[in-house]
Amino acid sequence: MQFDSFSDFIAMGGYGFYVWLSFGSCTLILLGILVSSWNDTKRIMVSVQQQAEREARIKHAQQENQA
């Protein structure tokens, strides 16, 4: 489809509101998923680091009790 002007492109043959609303909502949903994934990854990495430190402390304590 070819448009004569930029305003015709924005209007999308009278359906511009629905077209741009769908693009906008899709963009917001994808950004929300991206931010959520980043937060989950950060939280999981902190949890893994804490568990590794906890296991190292337990192992160290067991070695001291055996000696």
N, CA, C and O atoms as a Tripos MOL2 file, in Angstrom:
@<TRIPOS>MOLECULE
protein
  268   267    67     0     0
PROTEIN
NO_CHARGES

@<TRIPOS>ATOM
      1 N           0.8400   -1.1710    0.0000 N.3       1 MET1
      2 CA          0.0000    0.0000    0.0000 C.3       1 MET1
      3 C           0.8870    1.2370    0.0000 C.2       1 MET1
      4 O           1.8440    1.3160    0.7690 O.2       1 MET1
      5 N           0.5810    2.1760   -0.8370 N.am      2 GLN2
      6 CA          1.3680    3.3980   -0.9510 C.3       2 GLN2
      7 C           0.5410    4.5820   -0.4480 C.2       2 GLN2
      8 O          -0.6480    4.6900   -0.7510 O.2       2 GLN2
      9 N           1.1690    5.4550    0.3100 N.am      3 PHE3
     10 CA          0.4910    6.6090    0.8820 C.3       3 PHE3
     11 C           0.9920    7.8720    0.2010 C.2       3 PHE3
     12 O           2.1580    7.9640   -0.1810 O.2       3 PHE3
     13 N           0.0970    8.8480    0.0530 N.am      4 ASP4
     14 CA          0.4570   10.1040   -0.6120 C.3       4 ASP4
     15 C           1.2000   11.0540    0.3120 C.2       4 ASP4
     16 O           1.9980   11.8670   -0.1550 O.2       4 ASP4
     17 N           0.9600   10.9680    1.5890 N.am      5 SER5
     18 CA          1.6280   11.8700    2.5330 C.3       5 SER5
     19 C           1.8330   11.1360    3.8590 C.2       5 SER5
     20 O           1.3170   10.0420    4.0860 O.2       5 SER5
     21 N           2.6040   11.7850    4.7130 N.am      6 PHE6
     22 CA          2.8710   11.2020    6.0280 C.3       6 PHE6
     23 C           1.5890   11.1400    6.8610 C.2       6 PHE6
     24 O           1.3820   10.1820    7.6060 O.2       6 PHE6
     25 N           0.7380   12.1430    6.7420 N.am      7 SER7
     26 CA         -0.5220   12.1290    7.5000 C.3       7 SER7
     27 C          -1.4270   10.9870    7.0260 C.2       7 SER7
     28 O          -2.1530   10.4030    7.8310 O.2       7 SER7
     29 N          -1.3910   10.6690    5.7440 N.am      8 ASP8
     30 CA         -2.1430    9.5080    5.2480 C.3       8 ASP8
     31 C          -1.5790    8.2070    5.8330 C.2       8 ASP8
     32 O          -2.3180    7.2760    6.1540 O.2       8 ASP8
     33 N          -0.2660    8.1730    5.9580 N.am      9 PHE9
     34 CA          0.3770    7.0080    6.5550 C.3       9 PHE9
     35 C          -0.0570    6.8490    8.0100 C.2       9 PHE9
     36 O          -0.3800    5.7440    8.4450 O.2       9 PHE9
     37 N          -0.0660    7.9460    8.7600 N.am     10 ILE10
     38 CA         -0.4800    7.9020   10.1580 C.3      10 ILE10
     39 C          -1.9590    7.5180   10.2640 C.2      10 ILE10
     40 O          -2.3350    6.7640   11.1610 O.2      10 ILE10
     41 N          -2.7950    8.0240    9.3670 N.am     11 ALA11
     42 CA         -4.2290    7.7500    9.4120 C.3      11 ALA11
     43 C          -4.5420    6.3060    9.0280 C.2      11 ALA11
     44 O          -5.5530    5.7620    9.4730 O.2      11 ALA11
     45 N          -3.7110    5.6850    8.2270 N.am     12 MET12
     46 CA         -3.8900    4.2920    7.8000 C.3      12 MET12
     47 C          -5.2790    4.0300    7.2420 C.2      12 MET12
     48 O          -5.9100    3.0280    7.5780 O.2      12 MET12
     49 N          -5.7410    4.9040    6.4150 N.am     13 GLY13
     50 CA         -7.0420    4.7030    5.7810 C.3      13 GLY13
     51 C          -8.2060    4.7270    6.7620 C.2      13 GLY13
     52 O          -9.2240    4.0710    6.5440 O.2      13 GLY13
     53 N          -8.0520    5.4820    7.8410 N.am     14 GLY14
     54 CA         -9.1070    5.5760    8.8450 C.3      14 GLY14
     55 C          -8.9580    4.5930    9.9870 C.2      14 GLY14
     56 O          -9.7160    4.6480   10.9560 O.2      14 GLY14
     57 N          -7.9920    3.6950    9.8860 N.am     15 TYR15
     58 CA         -7.7850    2.6840   10.9250 C.3      15 TYR15
     59 C          -6.5160    2.9540   11.7330 C.2      15 TYR15
     60 O          -6.0450    2.0820   12.4620 O.2      15 TYR15
     61 N          -5.9760    4.1350   11.6060 N.am     16 GLY16
     62 CA         -4.7160    4.4740   12.2630 C.3      16 GLY16
     63 C          -4.7420    4.2910   13.7640 C.2      16 GLY16
     64 O          -3.7840    3.7800   14.3450 O.2      16 GLY16
     65 N          -5.8360    4.7050   14.4030 N.am     17 PHE17
     66 CA         -5.9270    4.5700   15.8620 C.3      17 PHE17
     67 C          -5.7280    3.1140   16.2800 C.2      17 PHE17
     68 O          -4.9700    2.8340   17.2080 O.2      17 PHE17
     69 N          -6.3980    2.2000   15.6090 N.am     18 TYR18
     70 CA         -6.3090    0.7860   15.9630 C.3      18 TYR18
     71 C          -4.9450    0.1880   15.6070 C.2      18 TYR18
     72 O          -4.3980   -0.6260   16.3510 O.2      18 TYR18
     73 N          -4.4120    0.6020   14.4680 N.am     19 VAL19
     74 CA         -3.1060    0.0950   14.0400 C.3      19 VAL19
     75 C          -2.0260    0.5390   15.0130 C.2      19 VAL19
     76 O          -1.2380   -0.2840   15.4770 O.2      19 VAL19
     77 N          -1.9780    1.8250   15.3280 N.am     20 TRP20
     78 CA         -0.9270    2.3460   16.2010 C.3      20 TRP20
     79 C          -1.1370    1.9090   17.6470 C.2      20 TRP20
     80 O          -0.1710    1.7300   18.3880 O.2      20 TRP20
     81 N          -2.3880    1.7370   18.0490 N.am     21 LEU21
     82 CA         -2.6560    1.2140   19.3870 C.3      21 LEU21
     83 C          -2.1370   -0.2190   19.5130 C.2      21 LEU21
     84 O          -1.5790   -0.5890   20.5460 O.2      21 LEU21
     85 N          -2.3180   -1.0200   18.4730 N.am     22 SER22
     86 CA         -1.8210   -2.4000   18.5220 C.3      22 SER22
     87 C          -0.2940   -2.4380   18.5110 C.2      22 SER22
     88 O           0.3060   -3.2410   19.2250 O.2      22 SER22
     89 N           0.3360   -1.5870   17.7160 N.am     23 PHE23
     90 CA          1.8060   -1.5190   17.7260 C.3      23 PHE23
     91 C           2.3140   -1.0590   19.0870 C.2      23 PHE23
     92 O           3.2720   -1.6190   19.6190 O.2      23 PHE23
     93 N           1.6780   -0.0530   19.6400 N.am     24 GLY24
     94 CA          2.0960    0.4650   20.9490 C.3      24 GLY24
     95 C           1.9210   -0.5570   22.0530 C.2      24 GLY24
     96 O           2.8200   -0.7360   22.8750 O.2      24 GLY24
     97 N           0.7880   -1.2280   22.0870 N.am     25 SER25
     98 CA          0.5680   -2.2240   23.1310 C.3      25 SER25
     99 C           1.5290   -3.4000   22.9810 C.2      25 SER25
    100 O           2.0170   -3.9290   23.9800 O.2      25 SER25
    101 N           1.7990   -3.8040   21.7680 N.am     26 CYS26
    102 CA          2.7640   -4.8820   21.5390 C.3      26 CYS26
    103 C           4.1570   -4.4770   22.0270 C.2      26 CYS26
    104 O           4.8580   -5.2700   22.6550 O.2      26 CYS26
    105 N           4.5450   -3.2450   21.7330 N.am     27 THR27
    106 CA          5.8480   -2.7510   22.1830 C.3      27 THR27
    107 C           5.9270   -2.7180   23.6980 C.2      27 THR27
    108 O           6.9380   -3.1290   24.2680 O.2      27 THR27
    109 N           4.8810   -2.2390   24.3640 N.am     28 LEU28
    110 CA          4.8740   -2.1990   25.8230 C.3      28 LEU28
    111 C           4.9350   -3.5990   26.4260 C.2      28 LEU28
    112 O           5.6300   -3.8170   27.4180 O.2      28 LEU28
    113 N           4.2220   -4.5330   25.8400 N.am     29 ILE29
    114 CA          4.2500   -5.9090   26.3400 C.3      29 ILE29
    115 C           5.6460   -6.5060   26.1850 C.2      29 ILE29
    116 O           6.1520   -7.1420   27.1090 O.2      29 ILE29
    117 N           6.2690   -6.3080   25.0300 N.am     30 LEU30
    118 CA          7.6150   -6.8470   24.8110 C.3      30 LEU30
    119 C           8.6340   -6.2050   25.7450 C.2      30 LEU30
    120 O           9.5230   -6.8920   26.2490 O.2      30 LEU30
    121 N           8.5200   -4.9070   25.9830 N.am     31 LEU31
    122 CA          9.4150   -4.2340   26.9280 C.3      31 LEU31
    123 C           9.1900   -4.7530   28.3440 C.2      31 LEU31
    124 O          10.1440   -4.9250   29.1020 O.2      31 LEU31
    125 N           7.9390   -5.0010   28.7000 N.am     32 GLY32
    126 CA          7.6440   -5.5680   30.0130 C.3      32 GLY32
    127 C           8.2660   -6.9440   30.1920 C.2      32 GLY32
    128 O           8.8090   -7.2540   31.2520 O.2      32 GLY32
    129 N           8.1860   -7.7640   29.1580 N.am     33 ILE33
    130 CA          8.8020   -9.0890   29.2100 C.3      33 ILE33
    131 C          10.3150   -8.9780   29.3400 C.2      33 ILE33
    132 O          10.9330   -9.7300   30.0930 O.2      33 ILE33
    133 N          10.9100   -8.0460   28.6110 N.am     34 LEU34
    134 CA         12.3580   -7.8480   28.6760 C.3      34 LEU34
    135 C          12.7980   -7.4170   30.0690 C.2      34 LEU34
    136 O          13.7530   -7.9700   30.6150 O.2      34 LEU34
    137 N          12.1200   -6.4440   30.6430 N.am     35 VAL35
    138 CA         12.4680   -5.9640   31.9840 C.3      35 VAL35
    139 C          12.2600   -7.0710   33.0170 C.2      35 VAL35
    140 O          13.0880   -7.2510   33.9100 O.2      35 VAL35
    141 N          11.1710   -7.8030   32.8990 N.am     36 SER36
    142 CA         10.9010   -8.9070   33.8130 C.3      36 SER36
    143 C          11.9990   -9.9760   33.7250 C.2      36 SER36
    144 O          12.4310  -10.5140   34.7450 O.2      36 SER36
    145 N          12.4390  -10.2740   32.5170 N.am     37 SER37
    146 CA         13.5000  -11.2680   32.3280 C.3      37 SER37
    147 C          14.8070  -10.8000   32.9470 C.2      37 SER37
    148 O          15.5130  -11.5790   33.5880 O.2      37 SER37
    149 N          15.1240   -9.5290   32.7550 N.am     38 TRP38
    150 CA         16.3470   -8.9890   33.3730 C.3      38 TRP38
    151 C          16.2820   -9.0780   34.8890 C.2      38 TRP38
    152 O          17.2570   -9.4710   35.5300 O.2      38 TRP38
    153 N          15.1380   -8.7170   35.4700 N.am     39 ASN39
    154 CA         14.9940   -8.7830   36.9230 C.3      39 ASN39
    155 C          15.0760  -10.2170   37.4260 C.2      39 ASN39
    156 O          15.7180  -10.4790   38.4420 O.2      39 ASN39
    157 N          14.4390  -11.1390   36.7340 N.am     40 ASP40
    158 CA         14.4940  -12.5430   37.1310 C.3      40 ASP40
    159 C          15.9170  -13.0780   37.0520 C.2      40 ASP40
    160 O          16.3630  -13.7970   37.9460 O.2      40 ASP40
    161 N          16.6210  -12.7320   35.9970 N.am     41 THR41
    162 CA         18.0040  -13.1900   35.8390 C.3      41 THR41
    163 C          18.8820  -12.6590   36.9620 C.2      41 THR41
    164 O          19.6880  -13.3940   37.5330 O.2      41 THR41
    165 N          18.7210  -11.3840   37.2720 N.am     42 LYS42
    166 CA         19.5100  -10.7760   38.3470 C.3      42 LYS42
    167 C          19.2030  -11.4530   39.6830 C.2      42 LYS42
    168 O          20.1170  -11.7500   40.4520 O.2      42 LYS42
    169 N          17.9270  -11.6970   39.9600 N.am     43 ARG43
    170 CA         17.5170  -12.3310   41.2160 C.3      43 ARG43
    171 C          18.0520  -13.7600   41.2980 C.2      43 ARG43
    172 O          18.5130  -14.1840   42.3580 O.2      43 ARG43
    173 N          17.9980  -14.5000   40.2060 N.am     44 ILE44
    174 CA         18.4920  -15.8760   40.1930 C.3      44 ILE44
    175 C          19.9980  -15.9150   40.3890 C.2      44 ILE44
    176 O          20.5080  -16.7690   41.1140 O.2      44 ILE44
    177 N          20.7130  -14.9960   39.7500 N.am     45 MET45
    178 CA         22.1750  -14.9710   39.9030 C.3      45 MET45
    179 C          22.5770  -14.6640   41.3460 C.2      45 MET45
    180 O          23.5290  -15.2500   41.8610 O.2      45 MET45
    181 N          21.8580  -13.7490   41.9990 N.am     46 VAL46
    182 CA         22.1350  -13.4430   43.4050 C.3      46 VAL46
    183 C          21.8510  -14.6670   44.2670 C.2      46 VAL46
    184 O          22.6180  -14.9700   45.1810 O.2      46 VAL46
    185 N          20.7660  -15.3660   43.9890 N.am     47 SER47
    186 CA         20.4040  -16.5590   44.7490 C.3      47 SER47
    187 C          21.4560  -17.6580   44.5890 C.2      47 SER47
    188 O          21.8240  -18.3180   45.5610 O.2      47 SER47
    189 N          21.9280  -17.8470   43.3790 N.am     48 VAL48
    190 CA         22.9680  -18.8610   43.1260 C.3      48 VAL48
    191 C          24.2520  -18.4940   43.8570 C.2      48 VAL48
    192 O          24.9020  -19.3620   44.4380 O.2      48 VAL48
    193 N          24.6210  -17.2210   43.8340 N.am     49 GLN49
    194 CA         25.8280  -16.7710   44.5270 C.3      49 GLN49
    195 C          25.6910  -16.9830   46.0360 C.2      49 GLN49
    196 O          26.6350  -17.4350   46.6840 O.2      49 GLN49
    197 N          24.5320  -16.6630   46.5940 N.am     50 GLN50
    198 CA         24.3100  -16.8540   48.0280 C.3      50 GLN50
    199 C          24.3660  -18.3300   48.3980 C.2      50 GLN50
    200 O          24.9180  -18.6860   49.4390 O.2      50 GLN50
    201 N          23.8090  -19.1810   47.5680 N.am     51 GLN51
    202 CA         23.8410  -20.6130   47.8570 C.3      51 GLN51
    203 C          25.2650  -21.1510   47.7800 C.2      51 GLN51
    204 O          25.6530  -21.9810   48.6030 O.2      51 GLN51
    205 N          26.0450  -20.6980   46.8130 N.am     52 ALA52
    206 CA         27.4410  -21.1440   46.7040 C.3      52 ALA52
    207 C          28.2370  -20.7100   47.9300 C.2      52 ALA52
    208 O          29.0520  -21.4750   48.4450 O.2      52 ALA52
    209 N          28.0030  -19.4860   48.3970 N.am     53 GLU53
    210 CA         28.6970  -19.0160   49.6000 C.3      53 GLU53
    211 C          28.2680  -19.8270   50.8260 C.2      53 GLU53
    212 O          29.0980  -20.1710   51.6670 O.2      53 GLU53
    213 N          26.9730  -20.1290   50.9250 N.am     54 ARG54
    214 CA         26.4500  -20.9170   52.0360 C.3      54 ARG54
    215 C          27.0790  -22.3050   52.0420 C.2      54 ARG54
    216 O          27.4920  -22.7920   53.0950 O.2      54 ARG54
    217 N          27.1560  -22.9440   50.8820 N.am     55 GLU55
    218 CA         27.7590  -24.2750   50.7930 C.3      55 GLU55
    219 C          29.2410  -24.2430   51.1480 C.2      55 GLU55
    220 O          29.7490  -25.1750   51.7710 O.2      55 GLU55
    221 N          29.9370  -23.1780   50.7560 N.am     56 ALA56
    222 CA         31.3580  -23.0560   51.0910 C.3      56 ALA56
    223 C          31.5290  -22.9000   52.6000 C.2      56 ALA56
    224 O          32.4570  -23.4710   53.1720 O.2      56 ALA56
    225 N          30.6500  -22.1340   53.2590 N.am     57 ARG57
    226 CA         30.7390  -21.9790   54.7190 C.3      57 ARG57
    227 C          30.4640  -23.3040   55.4300 C.2      57 ARG57
    228 O          31.1240  -23.6380   56.4140 O.2      57 ARG57
    229 N          29.4770  -24.0590   54.9180 N.am     58 ILE58
    230 CA         29.1590  -25.3550   55.5270 C.3      58 ILE58
    231 C          30.3370  -26.3130   55.3800 C.2      58 ILE58
    232 O          30.7030  -27.0040   56.3310 O.2      58 ILE58
    233 N          30.9210  -26.3530   54.2080 N.am     59 LYS59
    234 CA         32.0670  -27.2360   53.9680 C.3      59 LYS59
    235 C          33.2450  -26.8450   54.8600 C.2      59 LYS59
    236 O          33.9280  -27.7120   55.4060 O.2      59 LYS59
    237 N          33.4770  -25.5700   55.0030 N.am     60 HIS60
    238 CA         34.5770  -25.0780   55.8530 C.3      60 HIS60
    239 C          34.3130  -25.4560   57.3170 C.2      60 HIS60
    240 O          35.2310  -25.8680   58.0270 O.2      60 HIS60
    241 N          33.0730  -25.3150   57.7630 N.am     61 ALA61
    242 CA         32.7310  -25.6590   59.1420 C.3      61 ALA61
    243 C          32.8740  -27.1490   59.3900 C.2      61 ALA61
    244 O          33.3190  -27.5570   60.4620 O.2      61 ALA61
    245 N          32.5040  -27.9660   58.4150 N.am     62 GLN62
    246 CA         32.6450  -29.4120   58.5700 C.3      62 GLN62
    247 C          34.1010  -29.8070   58.6460 C.2      62 GLN62
    248 O          34.4600  -30.6960   59.4170 O.2      62 GLN62
    249 N          34.9520  -29.1600   57.8560 N.am     63 GLN63
    250 CA         36.3800  -29.4640   57.8870 C.3      63 GLN63
    251 C          36.9950  -29.0700   59.2240 C.2      63 GLN63
    252 O          37.8710  -29.7720   59.7270 O.2      63 GLN63
    253 N          36.5510  -27.9570   59.8090 N.am     64 GLU64
    254 CA         37.0710  -27.5300   61.1220 C.3      64 GLU64
    255 C          36.6220  -28.4720   62.2210 C.2      64 GLU64
    256 O          37.3790  -28.7170   63.1600 O.2      64 GLU64
    257 N          35.3970  -29.0160   62.1320 N.am     65 ASN65
    258 CA         34.8970  -29.9400   63.1460 C.3      65 ASN65
    259 C          35.6130  -31.2880   63.0790 C.2      65 ASN65
    260 O          35.7660  -31.9550   64.1020 O.2      65 ASN65
    261 N          36.0480  -31.6940   61.9010 N.am     66 GLN66
    262 CA         36.7440  -32.9740   61.7590 C.3      66 GLN66
    263 C          38.1840  -32.8870   62.2330 C.2      66 GLN66
    264 O          38.7720  -33.8970   62.6200 O.2      66 GLN66
    265 N          38.7500  -31.7010   62.2070 N.am     67 ALA67
    266 CA         40.1610  -31.5510   62.5780 C.3      67 ALA67
    267 C          40.3880  -31.4430   64.0490 C.2      67 ALA67
    268 O          41.5300  -31.3130   64.4900 O.2      67 ALA67
@<TRIPOS>BOND
     1     1     2 1
     2     2     3 1
     3     3     4 2
     4     3     5 am
     5     5     6 1
     6     6     7 1
     7     7     8 2
     8     7     9 am
     9     9    10 1
    10    10    11 1
    11    11    12 2
    12    11    13 am
    13    13    14 1
    14    14    15 1
    15    15    16 2
    16    15    17 am
    17    17    18 1
    18    18    19 1
    19    19    20 2
    20    19    21 am
    21    21    22 1
    22    22    23 1
    23    23    24 2
    24    23    25 am
    25    25    26 1
    26    26    27 1
    27    27    28 2
    28    27    29 am
    29    29    30 1
    30    30    31 1
    31    31    32 2
    32    31    33 am
    33    33    34 1
    34    34    35 1
    35    35    36 2
    36    35    37 am
    37    37    38 1
    38    38    39 1
    39    39    40 2
    40    39    41 am
    41    41    42 1
    42    42    43 1
    43    43    44 2
    44    43    45 am
    45    45    46 1
    46    46    47 1
    47    47    48 2
    48    47    49 am
    49    49    50 1
    50    50    51 1
    51    51    52 2
    52    51    53 am
    53    53    54 1
    54    54    55 1
    55    55    56 2
    56    55    57 am
    57    57    58 1
    58    58    59 1
    59    59    60 2
    60    59    61 am
    61    61    62 1
    62    62    63 1
    63    63    64 2
    64    63    65 am
    65    65    66 1
    66    66    67 1
    67    67    68 2
    68    67    69 am
    69    69    70 1
    70    70    71 1
    71    71    72 2
    72    71    73 am
    73    73    74 1
    74    74    75 1
    75    75    76 2
    76    75    77 am
    77    77    78 1
    78    78    79 1
    79    79    80 2
    80    79    81 am
    81    81    82 1
    82    82    83 1
    83    83    84 2
    84    83    85 am
    85    85    86 1
    86    86    87 1
    87    87    88 2
    88    87    89 am
    89    89    90 1
    90    90    91 1
    91    91    92 2
    92    91    93 am
    93    93    94 1
    94    94    95 1
    95    95    96 2
    96    95    97 am
    97    97    98 1
    98    98    99 1
    99    99   100 2
   100    99   101 am
   101   101   102 1
   102   102   103 1
   103   103   104 2
   104   103   105 am
   105   105   106 1
   106   106   107 1
   107   107   108 2
   108   107   109 am
   109   109   110 1
   110   110   111 1
   111   111   112 2
   112   111   113 am
   113   113   114 1
   114   114   115 1
   115   115   116 2
   116   115   117 am
   117   117   118 1
   118   118   119 1
   119   119   120 2
   120   119   121 am
   121   121   122 1
   122   122   123 1
   123   123   124 2
   124   123   125 am
   125   125   126 1
   126   126   127 1
   127   127   128 2
   128   127   129 am
   129   129   130 1
   130   130   131 1
   131   131   132 2
   132   131   133 am
   133   133   134 1
   134   134   135 1
   135   135   136 2
   136   135   137 am
   137   137   138 1
   138   138   139 1
   139   139   140 2
   140   139   141 am
   141   141   142 1
   142   142   143 1
   143   143   144 2
   144   143   145 am
   145   145   146 1
   146   146   147 1
   147   147   148 2
   148   147   149 am
   149   149   150 1
   150   150   151 1
   151   151   152 2
   152   151   153 am
   153   153   154 1
   154   154   155 1
   155   155   156 2
   156   155   157 am
   157   157   158 1
   158   158   159 1
   159   159   160 2
   160   159   161 am
   161   161   162 1
   162   162   163 1
   163   163   164 2
   164   163   165 am
   165   165   166 1
   166   166   167 1
   167   167   168 2
   168   167   169 am
   169   169   170 1
   170   170   171 1
   171   171   172 2
   172   171   173 am
   173   173   174 1
   174   174   175 1
   175   175   176 2
   176   175   177 am
   177   177   178 1
   178   178   179 1
   179   179   180 2
   180   179   181 am
   181   181   182 1
   182   182   183 1
   183   183   184 2
   184   183   185 am
   185   185   186 1
   186   186   187 1
   187   187   188 2
   188   187   189 am
   189   189   190 1
   190   190   191 1
   191   191   192 2
   192   191   193 am
   193   193   194 1
   194   194   195 1
   195   195   196 2
   196   195   197 am
   197   197   198 1
   198   198   199 1
   199   199   200 2
   200   199   201 am
   201   201   202 1
   202   202   203 1
   203   203   204 2
   204   203   205 am
   205   205   206 1
   206   206   207 1
   207   207   208 2
   208   207   209 am
   209   209   210 1
   210   210   211 1
   211   211   212 2
   212   211   213 am
   213   213   214 1
   214   214   215 1
   215   215   216 2
   216   215   217 am
   217   217   218 1
   218   218   219 1
   219   219   220 2
   220   219   221 am
   221   221   222 1
   222   222   223 1
   223   223   224 2
   224   223   225 am
   225   225   226 1
   226   226   227 1
   227   227   228 2
   228   227   229 am
   229   229   230 1
   230   230   231 1
   231   231   232 2
   232   231   233 am
   233   233   234 1
   234   234   235 1
   235   235   236 2
   236   235   237 am
   237   237   238 1
   238   238   239 1
   239   239   240 2
   240   239   241 am
   241   241   242 1
   242   242   243 1
   243   243   244 2
   244   243   245 am
   245   245   246 1
   246   246   247 1
   247   247   248 2
   248   247   249 am
   249   249   250 1
   250   250   251 1
   251   251   252 2
   252   251   253 am
   253   253   254 1
   254   254   255 1
   255   255   256 2
   256   255   257 am
   257   257   258 1
   258   258   259 1
   259   259   260 2
   260   259   261 am
   261   261   262 1
   262   262   263 1
   263   263   264 2
   264   263   265 am
   265   265   266 1
   266   266   267 1
   267   267   268 2
@<TRIPOS>SUBSTRUCTURE
     1 MET1         2 RESIDUE 1 A MET
     2 GLN2         6 RESIDUE 1 A GLN
     3 PHE3        10 RESIDUE 1 A PHE
     4 ASP4        14 RESIDUE 1 A ASP
     5 SER5        18 RESIDUE 1 A SER
     6 PHE6        22 RESIDUE 1 A PHE
     7 SER7        26 RESIDUE 1 A SER
     8 ASP8        30 RESIDUE 1 A ASP
     9 PHE9        34 RESIDUE 1 A PHE
    10 ILE10       38 RESIDUE 1 A ILE
    11 ALA11       42 RESIDUE 1 A ALA
    12 MET12       46 RESIDUE 1 A MET
    13 GLY13       50 RESIDUE 1 A GLY
    14 GLY14       54 RESIDUE 1 A GLY
    15 TYR15       58 RESIDUE 1 A TYR
    16 GLY16       62 RESIDUE 1 A GLY
    17 PHE17       66 RESIDUE 1 A PHE
    18 TYR18       70 RESIDUE 1 A TYR
    19 VAL19       74 RESIDUE 1 A VAL
    20 TRP20       78 RESIDUE 1 A TRP
    21 LEU21       82 RESIDUE 1 A LEU
    22 SER22       86 RESIDUE 1 A SER
    23 PHE23       90 RESIDUE 1 A PHE
    24 GLY24       94 RESIDUE 1 A GLY
    25 SER25       98 RESIDUE 1 A SER
    26 CYS26      102 RESIDUE 1 A CYS
    27 THR27      106 RESIDUE 1 A THR
    28 LEU28      110 RESIDUE 1 A LEU
    29 ILE29      114 RESIDUE 1 A ILE
    30 LEU30      118 RESIDUE 1 A LEU
    31 LEU31      122 RESIDUE 1 A LEU
    32 GLY32      126 RESIDUE 1 A GLY
    33 ILE33      130 RESIDUE 1 A ILE
    34 LEU34      134 RESIDUE 1 A LEU
    35 VAL35      138 RESIDUE 1 A VAL
    36 SER36      142 RESIDUE 1 A SER
    37 SER37      146 RESIDUE 1 A SER
    38 TRP38      150 RESIDUE 1 A TRP
    39 ASN39      154 RESIDUE 1 A ASN
    40 ASP40      158 RESIDUE 1 A ASP
    41 THR41      162 RESIDUE 1 A THR
    42 LYS42      166 RESIDUE 1 A LYS
    43 ARG43      170 RESIDUE 1 A ARG
    44 ILE44      174 RESIDUE 1 A ILE
    45 MET45      178 RESIDUE 1 A MET
    46 VAL46      182 RESIDUE 1 A VAL
    47 SER47      186 RESIDUE 1 A SER
    48 VAL48      190 RESIDUE 1 A VAL
    49 GLN49      194 RESIDUE 1 A GLN
    50 GLN50      198 RESIDUE 1 A GLN
    51 GLN51      202 RESIDUE 1 A GLN
    52 ALA52      206 RESIDUE 1 A ALA
    53 GLU53      210 RESIDUE 1 A GLU
    54 ARG54      214 RESIDUE 1 A ARG
    55 GLU55      218 RESIDUE 1 A GLU
    56 ALA56      222 RESIDUE 1 A ALA
    57 ARG57      226 RESIDUE 1 A ARG
    58 ILE58      230 RESIDUE 1 A ILE
    59 LYS59      234 RESIDUE 1 A LYS
    60 HIS60      238 RESIDUE 1 A HIS
    61 ALA61      242 RESIDUE 1 A ALA
    62 GLN62      246 RESIDUE 1 A GLN
    63 GLN63      250 RESIDUE 1 A GLN
    64 GLU64      254 RESIDUE 1 A GLU
    65 ASN65      258 RESIDUE 1 A ASN
    66 GLN66      262 RESIDUE 1 A GLN
    67 ALA67      266 RESIDUE 1 A ALA
